[in-house]
């Protein structure tokens, strides 16, 4: 309502989240005993973490996930220092919101529970405060639980399919190597020092719960076997804070030169990596730059790639696709257009058509992918369907007539969205309700 459909609008809240994450990391550093250098180092580590740069580029649940984890960690530090009732209440609210935003917040909650059991804070279980916090988070999370009950546990089906179909090729080595690249290779010494500080150092063991949360989350994701490396990213902010404090303390009197050895590579490598995480370079320049530094395009999904990694390639081609679909739609006689709908095989295609309806003449859009399947197919009994992609022979199993009207192409989009046909399909062979059950696609 305020900014329309501009890139500024799409990037405003993620930018605010990014700034808040840096700010909260500095607060954590102070609470852990850090002074000026530790604050500078921890903020630089967060700022130059490629995965944080990438996730805070656009509006999605990932941007909010990172900042909500950071807020939860900060509140946990406050609870460790002084177990006030209002801190537990705030933690319950943040965890509830975090769970509504992304189910992976359960890992933090479970890690916190184990951390309390393994620390001298276990006596908190003799008070009502942790139970009140859990009830608050459960109350906030309840709508999602009820939604799953009413939708045949759609989220569980989605996770199962995504793991077996999209992420089956991911292994332990991909996950571990991803930690090094996602968090900035030069930051390795900082977060490893932070983990040591929290688990073994005399001054840091008071806050060992933070380290336990990281380890529990790491173990859960490793045991899963097909976890994306980025899933662990929100757990690093307290490690950056703790590592910065540890390095500051160890170099306070002697070895002050070590501070430069740590922070200079962090900033230099982070600066070099930034164009790989933020779309700051023109496409051709980016392609040449990535070749020069020897980093090939990558994807966490089992997808073919061309010159761009999936993160960037998915930003291309949608306007052209909508324009092409609109051309096919407008080629139909007026009486046919009145009963025409668009079918996208995935939510990217379908939502692009929705987004560009204000720019191009486009009718109702449906899809069988994820939430689009739940939203249904409308009330047109015998629709003419413009199908984006797929195979004509397969479509003829469902429709009596299928006509290839146009081939959509775009130089920089994902290969599976390039050189795809746009069909006009007529006369369904099976009733729409029966077909809809058959083509459900949660992944």
KETOR-892664 format. One line per field, with one value per residue (C-alpha): residue number from 0; z, y, x; residue in three letters. Coordinates in nm, 4 decimals, padded with zeros to 6 digits. Example, Ala and Ser with C-alpha at 12.3 -4.5 7.8 and 13.67 -1.06 7.14 Angstrom:
% residues 2
i (0,1)
up (00.7800,00.7140)
north (-00.4500,-00.1060)
east (01.2300,01.3670)
aa (ALA,SER)
This chain:
% residues 443
i (0,1,2,3,4,5,6,7,8,9,10,11,12,13,14,15,16,17,18,19,20,21,22,23,24,25,26,27,28,29,30,31,32,33,34,35,36,37,38,39,40,41,42,43,44,45,46,47,48,49,50,51,52,53,54,55,56,57,58,59,60,61,62,63,64,65,66,67,68,69,70,71,72,73,74,75,76,77,78,79,80,81,82,83,84,85,86,87,88,89,90,91,92,93,94,95,96,97,98,99,100,101,102,103,104,105,106,107,108,109,110,111,112,113,114,115,116,117,118,119,120,121,122,123,124,125,126,127,128,129,130,131,132,133,134,135,136,137,138,139,140,141,142,143,144,145,146,147,148,149,150,151,152,153,154,155,156,157,158,159,160,161,162,163,164,165,166,167,168,169,170,171,172,173,174,175,176,177,178,179,180,181,182,183,184,185,186,187,188,189,190,191,192,193,194,195,196,197,198,199,200,201,202,203,204,205,206,207,208,209,210,211,212,213,214,215,216,217,218,219,220,221,222,223,224,225,226,227,228,229,230,231,232,233,234,235,236,237,238,239,240,241,242,243,244,245,246,247,248,249,250,251,252,253,254,255,256,257,258,259,260,261,262,263,264,265,266,267,268,269,270,271,272,273,274,275,276,277,278,279,280,281,282,283,284,285,286,287,288,289,290,291,292,293,294,295,296,297,298,299,300,301,302,303,304,305,306,307,308,309,310,311,312,313,314,315,316,317,318,319,320,321,322,323,324,325,326,327,328,329,330,331,332,333,334,335,336,337,338,339,340,341,342,343,344,345,346,347,348,349,350,351,352,353,354,355,356,357,358,359,360,361,362,363,364,365,366,367,368,369,370,371,372,373,374,375,376,377,378,379,380,381,382,383,384,385,386,387,388,389,390,391,392,393,394,395,396,397,398,399,400,401,402,403,404,405,406,407,408,409,410,411,412,413,414,415,416,417,418,419,420,421,422,423,424,425,426,427,428,429,430,431,432,433,434,435,436,437,438,439,440,441,442)
up (00.0000,00.0742,-00.1939,-00.4553,-00.6365,-00.6564,-00.5866,-00.3050,-00.1447,-00.1854,-00.0277,00.2437,00.5243,00.4518,00.4703,00.8074,00.9224,00.8123,01.0085,01.3145,01.2943,01.3010,01.5865,01.7968,01.7343,01.8777,02.1826,02.2289,02.2056,02.4805,02.7058,02.6580,02.7782,02.4534,02.4100,02.1026,01.8942,01.9668,01.8605,01.5354,01.4616,01.5335,01.3265,01.0364,01.0565,01.0286,00.7571,00.5361,00.5763,00.2159,00.3207,00.5272,00.2367,00.0007,00.2296,00.3107,-00.0565,-00.1033,00.0992,00.2198,00.5401,00.5428,00.6171,00.9158,01.0292,01.0701,01.2745,01.4917,01.5807,01.6735,01.8948,02.0627,02.1312,02.2847,02.5129,02.6149,02.7165,02.9247,03.0898,03.1681,03.3313,03.5164,03.4913,03.4910,03.4107,03.1363,02.9560,02.9444,02.8151,02.5402,02.4491,02.4164,02.1864,01.9669,01.9443,01.8558,01.5788,01.4658,01.4353,01.2420,01.0070,00.9605,01.1193,01.1607,01.4737,01.6469,01.6276,01.8368,02.0853,02.1196,02.1502,02.4212,02.6116,02.5963,02.6874,03.0023,03.1014,03.0587,03.2379,03.5892,03.4619,03.4905,03.8164,03.6043,03.5367,03.9019,03.8300,03.6099,03.3814,03.1085,03.0934,03.0562,02.7770,02.6021,02.6339,02.4813,02.1840,02.1420,02.1479,01.8738,01.6715,01.7108,01.3895,01.1848,01.3668,01.3129,00.9464,00.9002,01.0655,00.8230,00.5199,00.5665,00.7204,00.4019,00.5534,00.6447,00.2922,00.1535,00.3647,00.2721,-00.1015,-00.0989,00.0778,-00.1556,-00.4807,-00.4714,-00.2152,-00.2472,-00.4029,-00.1023,00.1296,00.4443,00.2566,00.0791,00.4117,00.5835,00.2894,00.2687,00.6205,00.5141,00.2014,00.3417,00.6465,00.4697,00.4702,00.6534,00.9379,01.0230,01.2922,01.4547,01.4888,01.5863,01.8552,01.9594,01.9941,02.2034,02.4187,02.4928,02.5649,02.7277,02.8301,03.1942,03.1136,02.8358,02.9867,03.1681,02.8257,02.7094,02.6202,02.3071,02.1934,02.2707,02.0564,01.7655,01.8159,01.8511,01.5362,01.3528,01.4618,01.3629,01.0158,00.9735,01.0828,00.8294,00.5563,00.2883,00.4638,00.2791,00.4235,00.4655,00.7248,00.9900,00.9031,01.1725,01.4469,01.3848,01.5294,01.8908,01.7706,01.5927,01.9087,02.1376,01.9027,01.8794,02.2584,02.2902,02.0306,02.1952,02.5384,02.4138,02.2281,02.4837,02.6173,02.3777,02.0159,01.9202,01.5633,01.5544,01.5428,01.2034,01.0834,01.1635,01.0537,00.7338,00.5548,00.6796,00.5126,00.1978,00.1318,00.2243,-00.0228,-00.2980,-00.2289,-00.1997,-00.5764,-00.5556,-00.2897,-00.3808,-00.7349,-00.7525,-01.0869,-01.4382,-01.5494,-01.8054,-01.5601,-01.2927,-01.5221,-01.6071,-01.2411,-01.1177,-01.3861,-01.2900,-00.9237,-01.0144,-00.8642,-01.0923,-01.0762,-00.8063,-00.6804,-00.3738,-00.5851,-00.8494,-01.1385,-01.4554,-01.4581,-01.7291,-01.6767,-01.3561,-01.0201,-00.9363,-00.6888,-00.9740,-01.2595,-01.0733,-01.0929,-01.4740,-01.7398,-01.5606,-01.7353,-02.0758,-01.9831,-01.8756,-02.1978,-02.4058,-02.2180,-02.2648,-02.6410,-02.6582,-02.4533,-02.6732,-02.9861,-02.8787,-02.9910,-02.7342,-02.6490,-02.5794,-02.3627,-02.1285,-02.0231,-02.0407,-01.7443,-01.7128,-01.5689,-01.4315,-01.3398,-01.0444,-00.8127,-00.9847,-01.3173,-01.1611,-00.9308,-01.2125,-01.4113,-01.1074,-01.0548,-01.4142,-01.4548,-01.3981,-01.6920,-01.9421,-02.0107,-01.8256,-01.7018,-01.3806,-01.2886,-01.1319,-01.0412,-00.8743,-00.6917,-00.3120,-00.1811,-00.5309,-00.5281,-00.2109,-00.3720,-00.6327,-00.9987,-01.0031,-01.1198,-01.5003,-01.5897,-01.9271,-01.9396,-02.2182,-02.0524,-02.1495,-02.0184,-01.9508,-02.0403,-02.0281,-02.3085,-02.5743,-02.5637,-02.1880,-02.2175,-02.4789,-02.2123,-02.0355,-02.3212,-02.6595,-02.8310,-02.7523,-02.9702,-02.9357,-02.9863,-02.8818,-02.7444,-02.4476,-02.4331,-02.2044,-02.2000,-01.8256,-01.6644,-01.5228,-01.8079,-01.7120,-01.7640,-02.0997,-02.4452,-02.3072,-02.5158,-02.4313,-02.5204,-02.5695,-02.4446,-02.4997,-02.3997,-02.0811,-02.0975,-01.7207,-01.4759,-01.3228,-00.9584,-01.0453,-01.2383,-00.9543,-00.7044,-00.9458,-01.0154,-00.6591,-00.6264,-00.2859,-00.3043)
north (00.0000,00.2372,00.1533,-00.0546,-00.3425,-00.1807,-00.3472,-00.0958,-00.2367,-00.5954,-00.5127,-00.2639,-00.5030,-00.7491,-00.4542,-00.3560,-00.7187,-00.7218,-00.4077,-00.5435,-00.8675,-00.6721,-00.4532,-00.7489,-00.9299,-00.6268,-00.6352,-01.0037,-00.9202,-00.6599,-00.8987,-01.1636,-00.9167,-00.7633,-00.4150,-00.1993,-00.4410,-00.7342,-00.5282,-00.4265,-00.7830,-00.9461,-00.6899,-00.7361,-01.1139,-01.0780,-00.8128,-01.0139,-01.3527,-01.4306,-01.6230,-01.3266,-01.0901,-01.3179,-01.3922,-01.0247,-00.9261,-01.0003,-01.0428,-01.4015,-01.6005,-01.6564,-01.2920,-01.2939,-01.6321,-01.4960,-01.1920,-01.3859,-01.6419,-01.3543,-01.1958,-01.5320,-01.5811,-01.2349,-01.3039,-01.6360,-01.4426,-01.2106,-01.5131,-01.6660,-01.3406,-01.2781,-01.5080,-01.2464,-01.3447,-01.0847,-01.2286,-01.5705,-01.4104,-01.2280,-01.5523,-01.7325,-01.4595,-01.4641,-01.8443,-01.8475,-01.5932,-01.7791,-02.1040,-01.9337,-01.7955,-02.1168,-02.4593,-02.4871,-02.2726,-02.6015,-02.6793,-02.3722,-02.4612,-02.8200,-02.7046,-02.4573,-02.7340,-02.9625,-02.6706,-02.5984,-02.9658,-02.9772,-02.6487,-02.5197,-02.3504,-02.6832,-02.5564,-02.3294,-02.6354,-02.6177,-02.2815,-02.2028,-01.9614,-02.2021,-02.3658,-02.0298,-01.9424,-02.2726,-02.2171,-01.8702,-01.9983,-02.2910,-02.0564,-01.8405,-02.1501,-02.3222,-02.1789,-02.3549,-02.6841,-02.6533,-02.5638,-02.8856,-03.0891,-02.9398,-02.9929,-03.3533,-03.2503,-03.0779,-02.9517,-03.3025,-03.4216,-03.1218,-03.1922,-03.5609,-03.4894,-03.2081,-03.4280,-03.7247,-03.5272,-03.1869,-03.2407,-03.6121,-03.5409,-03.3405,-03.5203,-03.4653,-03.3143,-03.0629,-02.9560,-02.9149,-02.7399,-02.5126,-02.3845,-02.2631,-02.0861,-01.9532,-01.7896,-01.6558,-01.8800,-01.6102,-01.6165,-01.9795,-01.8861,-01.6529,-01.8914,-02.1845,-01.9648,-01.8718,-02.2358,-02.3064,-01.9986,-02.1042,-02.4701,-02.4762,-02.1300,-02.0333,-01.6961,-01.8293,-02.1530,-01.9519,-01.9128,-02.2706,-02.3008,-02.0920,-02.3367,-02.6341,-02.4852,-02.4663,-02.8231,-02.9684,-02.7898,-02.9092,-03.2703,-03.2634,-03.1373,-03.3841,-03.6790,-03.5732,-03.6404,-03.4132,-03.0763,-02.7553,-02.5826,-02.2580,-02.4166,-02.3755,-02.0114,-01.8476,-02.0293,-01.8447,-01.4979,-01.5958,-01.7790,-01.4643,-01.2626,-01.5147,-01.5642,-01.1897,-01.1612,-01.4517,-01.3080,-00.9646,-01.1064,-01.3179,-01.0243,-00.7514,-00.7265,-00.9294,-01.0385,-00.7408,-00.7900,-01.1044,-00.8758,-00.7444,-01.0968,-01.1881,-00.8819,-00.7843,-01.1206,-01.1201,-00.7859,-00.8571,-01.2019,-01.0762,-00.7895,-01.0267,-01.2632,-00.9925,-00.9814,-01.3544,-01.2912,-00.9479,-00.8558,-00.5529,-00.6308,-00.6301,-00.9867,-01.0099,-00.8577,-01.1031,-01.4031,-01.2901,-01.2103,-01.5532,-01.7188,-01.5075,-01.6092,-01.9726,-02.0187,-02.2098,-02.1604,-02.3715,-02.4893,-02.6833,-02.8488,-03.1171,-02.8709,-02.8030,-02.4678,-02.2402,-01.9286,-01.8132,-01.9865,-02.0638,-01.7765,-01.5261,-01.7226,-01.7344,-01.3536,-01.3626,-01.4402,-01.3849,-01.0626,-01.2161,-01.5305,-01.3277,-01.1282,-01.4470,-01.6052,-01.2863,-01.2947,-01.6499,-01.5488,-01.2488,-01.4642,-01.6429,-01.5305,-01.3229,-01.5983,-01.8373,-01.5867,-01.5726,-01.9352,-01.9461,-02.0067,-02.0296,-02.3377,-02.3080,-02.6256,-02.4562,-02.1655,-01.9533,-01.9649,-01.9207,-01.6341,-01.4535,-01.4562,-01.3195,-01.0472,-00.9233,-00.9217,-00.5464,-00.5114,-00.7667,-00.9065,-01.2392,-01.4440,-01.6490,-01.8485,-02.1944,-02.4433,-02.7828,-02.6843,-02.6417,-02.3864,-02.3193,-02.6684,-02.5838,-02.2685,-02.4804,-02.4471,-02.2101,-02.2712,-02.2954,-02.6373,-02.6895,-02.4397,-02.3655,-02.4007,-02.2209,-02.4536,-02.3244,-02.5965,-02.9710,-03.2262,-03.2309,-03.6101,-03.5998,-03.3191,-03.5200,-03.7810,-03.5194,-03.3035,-03.3950,-03.1033,-02.9545,-02.6847,-02.5523,-02.1760,-02.0301,-02.1116,-01.9028,-01.8215,-01.6124,-01.5982,-01.5918,-01.7800,-02.1329,-02.3852,-02.5701,-02.2418,-02.1732,-02.2885,-02.4150,-02.4376,-02.2585,-02.4714,-02.4124,-02.7182,-02.7855,-03.0419,-03.2198,-03.5990,-03.6328,-03.4219,-03.1392,-03.2549,-03.5966,-03.4447,-03.2039,-03.4862,-03.6652,-03.3745,-03.2473,-03.1573,-03.0719,-03.0279)
east (00.0000,00.2858,00.5410,00.3590,00.5293,00.8723,01.2065,01.2420,00.9281,01.0481,01.3844,01.2886,01.1916,01.4764,01.7173,01.5689,01.5995,01.9625,02.0408,01.8589,02.0579,02.3836,02.2591,02.1404,02.4692,02.6488,02.4199,02.5029,02.8726,02.8389,02.6442,02.9135,03.1763,03.2972,03.4407,03.5026,03.7103,03.4792,03.1778,03.3478,03.4603,03.1238,02.9336,03.1784,03.1352,02.7577,02.7735,03.0101,02.8404,02.7314,02.4224,02.2970,02.3616,02.1697,01.8758,01.8302,01.8184,01.4495,01.1312,01.0893,01.0564,01.4359,01.5108,01.2758,01.4089,01.7613,01.6616,01.4131,01.6816,01.9138,01.6468,01.5796,01.9518,01.9749,01.6780,01.8369,02.1501,01.9315,01.7666,02.1062,02.2164,01.8908,01.5886,01.3139,00.9573,00.9218,01.2271,01.0587,00.7399,00.9296,01.1076,00.7737,00.6428,00.9549,00.9564,00.5873,00.6406,00.9515,00.7561,00.4770,00.7407,00.9425,00.9087,01.2873,01.2558,01.1788,01.5499,01.6290,01.3544,01.4802,01.8407,01.7402,01.5600,01.8666,02.0919,01.8943,01.9070,02.2852,02.3591,02.3105,01.9931,01.8077,01.6615,01.4418,01.2270,01.1203,00.9558,00.6557,00.8465,00.9691,00.6263,00.4570,00.7001,00.6246,00.2480,00.2766,00.4745,00.2331,-00.0669,00.0867,00.1827,-00.1561,-00.3138,-00.0464,-00.1103,-00.4866,-00.4321,-00.2343,-00.5095,-00.7605,-00.5347,-00.4227,-00.0889,00.0212,00.3466,00.4626,00.3856,00.5734,00.8849,00.8810,00.8541,01.1103,01.3652,01.3161,01.2806,01.4519,01.7268,01.8011,02.1426,02.2638,02.5040,02.7075,03.0016,02.7744,02.6302,02.9675,03.1372,02.8344,02.9003,03.2440,03.1187,02.7905,02.9417,03.2573,03.5686,03.7655,03.5101,03.5856,03.8359,03.5802,03.2876,03.5094,03.6645,03.3101,03.2084,03.5183,03.4522,03.0950,03.1673,03.5101,03.6353,03.5982,03.4422,03.2193,03.0829,02.8190,02.6571,02.7111,02.3411,02.4121,02.6779,02.4536,02.1748,02.4208,02.5443,02.1933,02.0784,02.3887,02.3296,01.9613,02.0473,02.3354,02.1204,01.8556,02.1112,01.9623,01.9740,02.0554,02.3609,02.1684,01.9360,02.2072,02.2796,02.0598,02.2535,02.5822,02.5185,02.5994,02.9112,03.0300,02.9653,03.1359,03.4316,03.4873,03.4885,03.7334,03.9732,03.9566,04.0327,04.3250,04.4826,04.4123,04.7688,04.9849,04.9482,04.7337,04.8535,04.6356,04.3315,04.4399,04.5154,04.1540,03.9584,04.1440,04.0913,03.7316,03.6579,03.8629,03.7151,03.3702,03.3994,03.5137,03.2241,02.9562,02.8734,02.7978,02.5339,02.3983,02.2848,02.5150,02.6803,02.5293,02.4622,02.7429,02.9885,02.8777,02.9280,03.2805,03.3555,03.2427,03.4580,03.7590,03.7425,03.6712,03.3249,03.0882,02.7085,02.5451,02.2074,02.0919,01.8232,01.8667,01.8397,02.0353,02.2145,02.3495,02.5618,02.3936,02.3425,01.9806,01.9658,02.0172,01.8631,01.5308,01.5235,01.5022,01.2457,00.9158,00.8130,00.8872,00.6949,00.3911,00.4056,00.4192,00.1301,-00.0699,-00.0027,-00.1377,-00.4419,-00.5166,-00.4939,-00.8121,-01.1599,-01.3460,-01.5957,-01.3078,-01.1230,-01.4236,-01.3653,-00.9855,-00.7568,-00.3769,-00.2067,00.1482,00.3346,00.5015,00.4319,00.6971,00.5158,00.1731,00.2685,00.4512,00.1279,-00.0567,00.2023,00.1996,-00.1776,-00.1650,00.0740,-00.0596,-00.4079,-00.4011,-00.7012,-00.7379,-00.4273,-00.4209,-00.1483,-00.1227,00.1976,00.1987,-00.0538,-00.1841,-00.3345,-00.5266,-00.6658,-00.8390,-00.9282,-01.2250,-01.5776,-01.5435,-01.6841,-01.5144,-01.2271,-00.9856,-00.6483,-00.3293,-00.0579,00.2924,00.5433,00.5182,00.4921,00.2188,00.1814,00.1286,-00.1258,-00.3186,-00.3835,-00.5945,-00.7296,-00.8763,-00.7041,-00.3611,-00.2052,00.1495,00.1137,00.4491,00.7948,00.9034,01.2757,01.4929,01.8704,01.9351,01.6466,01.6750,01.7156,01.3962,01.2064,01.3739,01.2649,00.9357,00.6172,00.2953,-00.0070,-00.3771,-00.5658,-00.9364,-01.1997,-01.1035,-01.1276,-01.1830,-01.3872,-01.1866,-01.2355,-01.0916,-00.8015,-00.7225,-00.6767,-00.4444,-00.2069,-00.1451,00.2234,00.3680,00.7464)
aa (UNK,UNK,UNK,UNK,UNK,UNK,UNK,UNK,UNK,UNK,UNK,UNK,UNK,UNK,UNK,UNK,UNK,UNK,UNK,UNK,UNK,UNK,UNK,UNK,UNK,UNK,UNK,UNK,UNK,UNK,UNK,UNK,UNK,UNK,UNK,UNK,UNK,UNK,UNK,UNK,UNK,UNK,UNK,UNK,UNK,UNK,UNK,UNK,UNK,UNK,UNK,UNK,UNK,UNK,UNK,UNK,UNK,UNK,UNK,UNK,UNK,UNK,UNK,UNK,UNK,UNK,UNK,UNK,UNK,UNK,UNK,UNK,UNK,UNK,UNK,UNK,UNK,UNK,UNK,UNK,UNK,UNK,UNK,UNK,UNK,UNK,UNK,UNK,UNK,UNK,UNK,UNK,UNK,UNK,UNK,UNK,UNK,UNK,UNK,UNK,UNK,UNK,UNK,UNK,UNK,UNK,UNK,UNK,UNK,UNK,UNK,UNK,UNK,UNK,UNK,UNK,UNK,UNK,UNK,UNK,UNK,UNK,UNK,UNK,UNK,UNK,UNK,UNK,UNK,UNK,UNK,UNK,UNK,UNK,UNK,UNK,UNK,UNK,UNK,UNK,UNK,UNK,UNK,UNK,UNK,UNK,UNK,UNK,UNK,UNK,UNK,UNK,UNK,UNK,UNK,UNK,UNK,UNK,UNK,UNK,UNK,UNK,UNK,UNK,UNK,UNK,UNK,UNK,UNK,UNK,UNK,UNK,UNK,UNK,UNK,UNK,UNK,UNK,UNK,UNK,UNK,UNK,UNK,UNK,UNK,UNK,UNK,UNK,UNK,UNK,UNK,UNK,UNK,UNK,UNK,UNK,UNK,UNK,UNK,UNK,UNK,UNK,UNK,UNK,UNK,UNK,UNK,UNK,UNK,UNK,UNK,UNK,UNK,UNK,UNK,UNK,UNK,UNK,UNK,UNK,UNK,UNK,UNK,UNK,UNK,UNK,UNK,UNK,UNK,UNK,UNK,UNK,UNK,UNK,UNK,UNK,UNK,UNK,UNK,UNK,UNK,UNK,UNK,UNK,UNK,UNK,UNK,UNK,UNK,UNK,UNK,UNK,UNK,UNK,UNK,UNK,UNK,UNK,UNK,UNK,UNK,UNK,UNK,UNK,UNK,UNK,UNK,UNK,UNK,UNK,UNK,UNK,UNK,UNK,UNK,UNK,UNK,UNK,UNK,UNK,UNK,UNK,UNK,UNK,UNK,UNK,UNK,UNK,UNK,UNK,UNK,UNK,UNK,UNK,UNK,UNK,UNK,UNK,UNK,UNK,UNK,UNK,UNK,UNK,UNK,UNK,UNK,UNK,UNK,UNK,UNK,UNK,UNK,UNK,UNK,UNK,UNK,UNK,UNK,UNK,UNK,UNK,UNK,UNK,UNK,UNK,UNK,UNK,UNK,UNK,UNK,UNK,UNK,UNK,UNK,UNK,UNK,UNK,UNK,UNK,UNK,UNK,UNK,UNK,UNK,UNK,UNK,UNK,UNK,UNK,UNK,UNK,UNK,UNK,UNK,UNK,UNK,UNK,UNK,UNK,UNK,UNK,UNK,UNK,UNK,UNK,UNK,UNK,UNK,UNK,UNK,UNK,UNK,UNK,UNK,UNK,UNK,UNK,UNK,UNK,UNK,UNK,UNK,UNK,UNK,UNK,UNK,UNK,UNK,UNK,UNK,UNK,UNK,UNK,UNK,UNK,UNK,UNK,UNK,UNK,UNK,UNK,UNK,UNK,UNK,UNK,UNK,UNK,UNK,UNK,UNK,UNK,UNK,UNK,UNK,UNK,UNK,UNK,UNK,UNK,UNK,UNK,UNK,UNK,UNK,UNK,UNK,UNK,UNK,UNK,UNK,UNK,UNK,UNK,UNK,UNK,UNK,UNK,UNK,UNK,UNK,UNK,UNK)
